Amino acid sequence: MAHKPKGTVLVVEDDPSLLRALRRLLQAVDLDVLVFDSAESFIAAEIPGEKVCLLLDIYLPGMSGTELCKTMAAAGRSVPTILMSARDDEFTQRNAREAGALDTLYKPFDEDVLLDAVARALAAQ
């Protein structure tokens, strides 16, 4: 009998090496992972409706992560979201709060911190 995944993590990150590392880490703990290199590619994709969370870079080229959050909210698409950023400043913190994220992680972050945030986000559904 196949083991059922605990959930699906949707990762939107423009850094290819970080995207690969996040995919490997999340798959190693038996999560399904869908990766996107831009907010626009995420919007165009068919997203699973149950037991999902979004791991989203704030500063993406094109549409930013916070703009994506606002676009999704306006469309009535609610996905528990964890924002990520290499910038830990007042402007970024304010944008993250206004985007309605469950959590914000500042790069580089510890694997356990990430996995705890993902567990909380998946449990929020």
WOZIBEL-V274884 format. One record per backbone hydrogen bond with DSSP energy under -0.5 kcal/mol. CO is the residue of the C=O (numbers start at 1). NH is the residue of the N-H. E is the energy in kcal/mol with one decimal. If there is no record, write none. Layout:
co=[CO:CO]
nh=[NH:NH]
e=[E:E]
//
This chain:
co=[7:8:8:9:9:10:10:11:11:12:14:15:16:17:18:19:20:21:22:23:24:25:26:26:27:30:32:34:36:38:39:40:41:42:45:51:53:54:54:55:56:58:58:58:63:64:65:66:67:68:69:70:71:72:73:76:77:80:81:81:81:82:83:84:85:86:89:90:91:92:93:94:95:96:96:97:103:105:105:110:111:112:113:114:115:116:117:118:119:120:122]
nh=[32:10:53:11:34:12:55:13:36:57:16:19:20:21:22:23:24:25:26:27:28:29:29:31:30:6:9:11:13:42:43:44:45:45:47:8:10:56:82:12:84:60:65:66:39:68:69:70:71:72:73:74:75:77:76:78:79:54:83:102:103:56:105:58:107:88:93:94:95:96:97:98:99:100:101:100:83:85:107:114:115:116:117:118:119:120:121:122:123:124:125]
e=[-2.5:-0.5:-1.8:-0.6:-2.2:-0.5:-3.3:-0.6:-2.5:-2.5:-0.8:-2.7:-2.2:-2.1:-2.9:-2.2:-2.5:-2.5:-2.6:-2.5:-1.9:-0.8:-0.7:-1.8:-1.8:-1.2:-2.8:-2.9:-2.2:-1.5:-2.5:-1.7:-0.6:-1.1:-0.6:-2.5:-3.1:-0.6:-3.3:-2.8:-2.5:-1.1:-2.6:-0.6:-0.5:-2.2:-2.1:-2.1:-2.5:-2.7:-2.4:-2.3:-1.4:-2.8:-1.3:-0.9:-0.6:-2.9:-0.5:-2.5:-1.1:-3.0:-3.0:-2.9:-2.6:-0.5:-2.6:-2.5:-2.4:-2.4:-2.2:-2.6:-1.6:-0.6:-1.3:-1.2:-2.6:-1.9:-0.5:-2.1:-2.9:-2.4:-2.1:-2.6:-2.3:-2.2:-2.3:-2.8:-2.0:-1.0:-1.0]
//
